[in-house]
């Protein structure tokens, strides 16, 4: 048995210059943005969180072939505090902004969880070369302080503002007028749900491991279900799609902070999200034999969730998180990894012996792409997805060549025509009307009434990834136990092009939708362009 006490202290300070978003390269060149966010004032805070953990565990040998591992853990995770009460939260019951220590005693409820763990090891044979393992555990994650940090950005400490274009030329945001437009759109506070709890995960697995000569083989099923996952929502989205009425149009007259001020979006951190994972894992390991050592793995898996990144608002409808369940942003259906090394058997002198070659190969299928519109007037956020009115486009990567040099400038990821994305409200021009060749439609009917798009989250998968690294190593014995190692390393040996994600903003006449204009990693990172390096290392 045992326990621990953790005291987390995070000091932050931020000056915000503002952030512009542009729907396309053309819009950027013309200086017209579709979103602007800024927080006025100095955002500094000292966040403190205390937590306590206690656990007890035991191993029980049931027989010479069966062993049980039992455990139970308890975690208490306190609500964060700030020495100077520099946290301001939105209280929906009174439609007020309330400062910690001035009407509320804590930001949200404390976490208190018991977490059982169970493990089983069974050796069906007497030779010890076959093992069956199974396990189940409940685990609680102490969320980082980012989920509460936004509360230090509210009035009177600071003033968060944001504005989004509605998809019309008149609503586009220009640098010269962005501040005035953001002020007119209303105060955009950040808050945390009073019922927020730390994320919880249930995990389980069953696997069989077999030793065959000098090779070990493992086949296993691994799964998990997460709940109470951090999920930001727009707590003040329009009550009807495309409307102008919000649940909280302005702060109440009795609000101790900024009474009667108009409210825009309210970003609330909740613990309403959930996730699921299931995967088949196969691993093979061959111990060193005749100078050769190999390990490899293959994974067939699927991960789904309501949202994949803690601090990113991705829900189309913040009142229906279930409508955003789909493949996780990081979902990879197939992945293979192989690592092999070989010691050459050359001998005779210090220059002939000590040579080694190492190869590392990775290959995987792509990650999902979420397709959204750039329309903010439907909910107040640009997370609304389009309608799917045809079959999903065929994935046919096609290079786009520079007409002068012939160099590849970008790739189109899927087939599309001039009106791949159409607008049901349009009767002209022809290349914006919905036809039999249209695939996606903006979420409006012919009368201009808005609705939530029927396209699911993350429906298309982007490019896969492949990389081969090679190392040639020479170990040179010097004197005594001292030796020198010379290494020639080549990363991305075959200079394989690993493409980034295609543009995911569906808009009529868009020149960036479905277009890949960058690689998966910046030049210089592992998996980018081929890189070679030589290194010398002395060991003594």
N, C-alpha and C positions, 0 to 999 in steps of 0.2 A: 504494500500500500504506500501511498505517497500523496504529495500535494504541492501546489505552487501558488504564489501570489504574483500578479503582474500589474505593474503600474506603467501605463503608457502616457507619455507626454509629447504632444506634437505642437510646435510653434510655427505658425504660418504668417506670411505677410505678402500681399499682392497689390500691385498697381496695374490696373487694367487699361490698356490702350484701345480696347475695342476689337471686335472681330467682324470682318465682312465675309459673306459667302456669295459666290457667283454660280449661276446654274450652268454656265458654259464658258469656254475660252472666248467666244465671240462677245458675250456679255461683259467679261472682264476687260476686253480690249475697248469696249464702248463705255466702260465705267458705270454699268448698271448692275447693282447687286440685288439679290433676292432675300437677304437677311442681314441684320446688323444687331450685335449684342455688345453691351458695355455696362460695366458697374462703376459708378462714380464714387470716389472716396477711397480711403485707405482701409483695406481688409486685413486686419491683423487679429490673431486670436491665439490663445494657449489652451488647447484642448486636453483634458485629463480624463482617463478612463481607468478604473480599478476593476480587476477581475480576480476570481479565486477558483482554483480547480482542485478537486480531490479525486483520488482513484484507488481502487482495490482490484487486484488481479491474482489469479491462481492457475496453476497447471495441474491437471489431474490425469494420471496414467491409468486408463481403464483396464488395459491389458498390455502385453508386449507389442501389440500391433495397433492400438488405439490410444490416442492422447487428446484430451480436451483442454482448451485454453478459455478461461472465463474471465470477464472483466466488467467493471462498472465504473463509470466516471460521472462526476457531477461538476458542472460549471456554472458559476455565477458571474455574469457580465453586466456591470453597472452602466447606467445611462451616463453619457459624457457630461462633464462639467467644465466651466470656464471661470478662472479666479475672479475676473472682473465682470462676469455675467454678460459677456459680449456674444450672446446668442439670442436672436429674435426669431420667433416662430409664428406661423399663421394659425390662429385658433378659429376653426370653422364654426364652432358652436356660437361664438359671439361675433364672427366676421371681423376679427381684430388682429393686429400685430401686437404680440406680447413678448416682453423681454424676460429672459430667465432671471428669477429672483424678484420679479415685479409682477406677480400674478400667477406664475407657474414655478413649481419647485424643481422640476426636472424635464429634460427634453422629450423623453419617451419612457416607457416602462422598462424595468430591468429584465435581463435574461436570466432564466433559472431552468436548467435542463439536466435530467439524468440520461445517460447514454450507455446502453448495454453493448457488450462485445462478446462474440462467441467464435471460437475457432476449433476445427477438427482436423486431425491428421490420422489417416488410416493407411497401414502398410499391409496390403492384401497377401503378399508373399513373404516368405521367410528370408529371401536373399537380400532384402532391402533395396532392390532395384526398381520397385514400383511404389509410388506414393499417390494417394488421393487426398486432396485438401479441400476444405470448404470453410467459409468464414462469413460472418454477418456483423455489421457494426453500425451504430448511430454516432454521428460526429457533428459537433457544432462549431461554426467558424466565427471567430471574433472579427467583425467587419472593420476595415480600416476607417479612419476618422473622416474620410472624404464625404461620407453620406450626411454628416452633420455640419461640415465646414461651410456650406452655403448659407446657413443661418447667421453666419457672421457677416454676410453681405447685404443684410436687410437694413432699412431705415430704423433708427436714426444713425446707425453705424456706417452705412453706405446705401447707395441707391441703384438697384439693378434695373436696367431697361433693355427691352428688345423690341424689334419690329420685323415683320416679314412681309414680303410682297405678295400680292394676291394673284399674280399671274397675268396682270394687265400692264401695259406700258406705263399707265398713269401711276401705278403703285410701286414701280421700280424704285430702288433706293440709290440715291446719289451721295457721294462722299460729302458734298457741300451741305446737304439737307438731312443727313442721316440722324444727327442728334435731335433735331426738332421732330422728325418723324417718330423716333423712339420715345420721346417725351409724350407725344400725343397719344401713343398706343397704350399708355398706362403703366403703372408700377408692376414689375414682374418679380415678386418675391420668391425665395427658395425656402422650403420648409421640410420637416421630417414628420411622418405620421406618428401620432402619439402611441400607437400600438406597434411600432416597429420592434422587431425581434431579430436576433442574430440568425444567419442562415443555418439551415440544418440539412444534413445529407445522410441517407441510408445507403450503404454499400453492401454488396454481396458478391461472392465468386465461388465457383467450383472448378477445380482443375486437376488434371491427371499428369503426373510426371513419370517418365520411364527412362531408365538408363540402358542404352544398347551399346555395349563395348565402351568406346571412349566418347560416345555421343549421348547427350541428354536431350530428350524431347518433352516439351510441355504443351498441352492443349487445354485451354480453359475458357470458361464463360464468365464474363465480368459485367456487372450491372450496377446501376445506382439510380436513386430518385432523390432529388433535392426539393425542399420546400422552404418557405420563408426566405426566398431569394430576393436580394435587393433589386427593386424594379422602380425606376423613376417614372412618374406619370404627370400629365398636365391636368392638375386638379381643377382647373378653371377653363376647360375647353368649352366651346360653344355647345349649348344644350341640344341644338339640332344641327346636323351637318350643313355648313354653308350659312348658318344664321349669324346673328349679331349679338344675341343674348347669352350672357354667361351666368353660371350659377351664383357667382359672387361679383357683381358688376363694380362694386366699390366697397371700401372699408366702411364699417358702420360709424355712425356719428359718435358712438361711445368708445371707439378704439383709442387706447392710450397713445398710440403712435399714428400720425398721419390720418386722423379721422376724416372720412368722406372722400378720400383720394381714390381715383379711378384705378381699377385693377385690370391687368392684362393676364397673360399666362401665369399660373402658379405652379412651379415645378416642385412636386412633393416626392420625397424619397420614401418608398414603402417597402414592405417585406412580403409582397403579395405574389412574387414570381415563383415559378417552379421549373424543374428540368428533369430529363430522363436520359439515361445512357445504357446501351447494351452493346457488347462487343465479344467477338471470338478472337482469342489471341493464340497464336502458335509460335513457339520459340524453339530454336535448335542451337545447341552449343556443343562444339567438338573441342575437347581438350587438346593441348599440344601433343602432336604425334608426328614424328618424322619431320619436325620443323614447321608443321602447318597447324594453325588454330583458326577456327571459324565460328562465328556466332551470327545468327540471323533471326528475324522475326517478321511475322505477317499479322496484320490486324484488319479484320472486317468489323466495322462498327457503325453505329448511328447515334447521334446526339441531337436531342430536341429540347427546346426551352421557350419561355415566353420572351426573354431578352438575354443577350449574351454578354453584354458589358455593363458593369454596375452603374456607370455614370452617364450612359447614353440613352436618351429618350427615343425609343424605337416603336412604341405601340401606336398602331393606327388609331385605335379608339381606346382612350385611357379608362373608359368605363367598362371595357370588355377585354381584359388581358388574354383571355382564352382565344380570342380571335387572332392573336399574334403568335400562337404556338406554331412552330415550324422548325426546320433544321437549324441547329446552332450555327452562328456565324463561322465558328471554327470547326464545324463538322467535316470529317474526312472519311469517306466510305472505305477506301482501301489504302493501306500503307505497308511498304516493304522496306526493311533496313538490313543490310548485310555488312559485317565487319570481318575482314580476313587478314591474317598476317602470315608471312612465310620467312623462316630463317634459312638462308642458303647454306648448303652443306660444305661450302668451300673451306679448305684448310691448307696450312703450309706455313704461313707467316701472318703477321698482324695486319697486312694490307689486303690479303686474300680472304681472311675470315672476318666474321662479324657483320656481314651484309644482311639486311632485312628489308622487306617490302611490305607495306600496309596499304590496303584498299578499303575505303568506306563508301558504300553505295546507299543512296536513299531515293525512294520513288513513292509518290502518292498522288491520288486523285485530287481534284480541286475543291475549293471552299464555295459555299453558297453565295449567291448575289441577291441582295434585297433590292427590289425595284419599287421606287416611290415616285410621286409627282413633285413638282416644285410649287404646289399650291398650298398656301398657308391659311386661306380664308375659310376652309372647310371645318377645321378644328382649332386653328390658331397655331398649328405646328406643321412643318413640311414632311410629316411622316405618313401621309395618306397614300395608299397604294392605288394603282389604276385598276380598271376592269380588264379581265381577260375575255376577249370576244372571239378569239380564234385559237388554234392550236399553238402551244408554246413554240417559239422559233427553233429551227434546227441549228445545232451547234456546228458551225463550219468556219473555223478560224481562217481568215483571209488577210494576207499582208497588204497594206496600202503603201504604194511606192511613190517616192518623190518624182514628179514628172521630168525633172532636169537631171538629177544625179542617179535616179533609179534605186536609191537607198530606201530601206523600210522605215517609214515614219510612224506607223501605228498598225494595229490589227483590228479588223471587225470580227467580233466573236460569234455573232449569229446573223442569219440571213434576214434582211429587212428591206422594205421598199420605201418609197417617199412618204407613204402614209402608214408606216408600221404603227405609229402612235397617232390616233385621230381624236378629234374633239366633237362629240355628238351635238354640240350646240352650233356647229358651223355648217353653213350651206355653201360657203365659198371662203377661200379658194379651194379648188378641187383636191389639192394635196393635203388638206387638213380634214376633209370629210371622212366619215367612216364608210368603208366599202368592204367587199368580201375579202380583200387582201389585208385588211387591218388586223392587227394582233392585239394591241392594247388600246383602250379608250380612256380618256379622262373621266373621272367618276361623276358624270352629270347625265341627266336625261336630255331629250331634245328640247325640253322647255327650260333648261338651265337649272333644274333642281338638283342639288348635290346629294351624294350619298357616299357611304364607305365603299371603297373598291373591293371587288370580289376576288382579286388575286391574292393568293396566300403569301406569307412571308418566306423569303429566301427560296423562290421556286426554281432558279437556274443555277447551275454550278459553273464556276469559272475555271481557268487553266490549272492543270496539275503542276507538280513540282518534281524535278529529277536532278540529281547531283552526284558526281563521282569525284572523290578526293583520293589522291595517290601520294604516298610518302616513301621515299627511298632513303634508308638509314644505314650509316656505316659507323659501327662501334670500334674504336681504336684503343687498345690497351697501351697505357703509357708506362708508368713505373708503379710498382706496388699495387694498391687498390685504385689508383687514379686512372681514369680513362676519358676519352674524348668522344663525343657523338656528333657526327656530321649529318645534317638532314636537308634533303631537297624535297620540298612539299609543293604539290600542285593542287589547287582548289578549283573545282569545276573543270576537271581534266578535259572534257569534250566540249567545253564552252557552250553548254546547252542553254538556250534562251528560256528563262523562267519568267513568264509574263505575269503582270499584275492583274487586278480585277478590271473588268470592263465598266464603263460608266453606267450607273444604275438609275439615273434620273430620266423618267419617261416624259417627254414633251414633244408635241408636234414639231416637225422640221428640225429636231435636235441633231447637231453634228457630233455629239459626244456620247449619245446613248448607245450602249453596246460596243463602244470603241475602247480598245486598250491602248493607252498612250504611255505606259511606264512598265518597268519590270517589277517583279515581286519584291525585290530588295534593292536598295541603293547600291550603286557601283562601289565596290570595296568591301561590302558585306559578304559573308559566306553565302554561296548560292547565286551570286551575281556573275559578272564576267569572269573568265579564267584568270587566276592569279598564281604567280609562282614566287616562292621565297626560299632562300638558303639560310640555314642557321647552324651555328656551332655551339655545342654545350660541353662544358667541362664538369666532370663528376669526380669528387675525391673525398 
